[in-house]
Amino acid sequence: MPRASAVSPHNLCDPPPMNSNGHADIVLTGGAIQTMDSARSWARALAIKGEGIQAVGTEKDIAPLIGPRTRVVDLEDRLVVPGFQDVHVHPVSSGVDRLRCDLTGSIGLPRYLEIIDTYAAAHPDAQWILGAGWSMDDFPGGIPRREDLDRIVPDRPVFLPSRDGHTGWVNTRALEIAGITRETPDPPDGRIERDERGEAVGALQEGAQNLVVDRIPRDTQEDLAAGLLEGQRYLHSLGITAWQDAIVTPDIFDAYLAAAGRGDLTARVVGALWWDRERGDEQIPELVERRSRGSVGRFRATSVKMMQDGVLENFTGAVIDPYLDRDGRTTDKRGISFIDPERLPGYVTQLDALDFQVHFHAIGDRAVREALDAIEAAQRANGRTDGRHHIAHIQLIHPDDVPRFGALGVVANAQPYWAVLEGQMRNLTIPFLGPERSTWQYPFRSLRRSGAVLAMGSDWAVSTANPLVEIEVAVNRVSDLSRDDEPFLPDERLDLIDGLAAFTSGSAYVNHLDAETGTLEPGKLADLAVIDRNIFTRDAGPIGEARVLLTLVGGKAVYEDPALET
Ligand SMILES: [Zn+2]
């Protein structure tokens, strides 16, 4: 239902508006506007003045705000939503990778080798062949081999992390440079995949990647600056106006500060400062120091990222009951708690008392429980703060822990694109969890029903950064790549409005940006996206096929498709 709304007396304009006499700078009219306010109100037109939303209402309400210098966009029944906010994404490293050997979206070993070969030939001066994005389900058992790389790049080292970043594919030259031999022990937080003779096969799991990574010349600030701008450009083209960077290392921190200082950072960004799991609470003063320097332009470094486990596919995800083997027998593998669970509550209590937000990576049910326990301990010590702590990934949640999210006010930070029954799930996950635990995966509707705030993120470049595709999967639990498949645990499907809320108001809440963004209401900032069709209508086709035509941040176009005005 269209909703009439009084013209707001608010004026957020700074610098002063181009239009005097109360006329709008931009009017979007004649479309379906989902405001995502608490009543989920619909409107037909919206006026923007300076950085802010001046008014929202019917075409008639807004018409008087159109002056001679107002840009009027006829929406032609397209959809307007608040700008998407991705609360778990790696735009800098993904942007850098996009500019290097980019293996994303290319399916199968022959195609990977073709891309690597072409890239190596085109970059004869590159000391290392770097890139990322291959998918585990293109390799038997999820394990790539060095011989394939040796055939095309024998002389220079190659290091290519998988699309989820948990496995590194290397050639023989890289193993030599890292000094990895039959005698090299596995590090405590990772594993060197070996053949029957104990020789490394060319796949390094989790922390074992660092044996090679430590030898790679670090990305320069120039690389990172270019990567950040490439990542930002791409995310804006998908309607994303704000995000939370899930791993802000000191280098990436400097890249954000530099971009924000130059005025190049058009997105609103919360940085999650990386918690070095090799160290303890002696690093907290450094985090405080970085936060105090980390408020420049649209960047704020107010979150701390704690990575509590790995992933299930390589048995590094921390589980309560052991993994099964391929024949369904119990093993002694329970995954790895990266941060000592005895110490974690103490760390989180200190961070919470310092008004940091904690952003967890937790995949297995034990890691999720350890994160919840730590937040509960912090609340016992500090009372309920405004930290809005969140647990990302939440693949496997023990049913007893589902209601704890709502009860403790912990935000469920979902990556909905993973909740599908594809090869990795069928072959590398379900057999090793067994039938009962397999049904505990990605319980988004249960979380919502039990009172949790849901927020969403892509984990790009692990998976697509396109929120519309991710929302489609949240709603259907079927991959956009094979839409006729059976849905994965269909009881956990979300309603479209809830998926949209998670990517807008829910994520704005996590980013502490909900007072200014996340809904389209007078007085808020004009951060929004225009989508080429109304995905709420029956004949709109698959949600993931909709495209963004215009993205505004603070009333300024940061992406515009020429199709908008044709
Ligand atoms: Zn991530």
Boltz pocket constraint, residues with backbone or C-beta under 6 A from the ligand:
constraints:
  - pocket:
      binder: B
      contacts: [[A, 88], [A, 89], [A, 90], [A, 246], [A, 459]]
      max_distance: 6.0
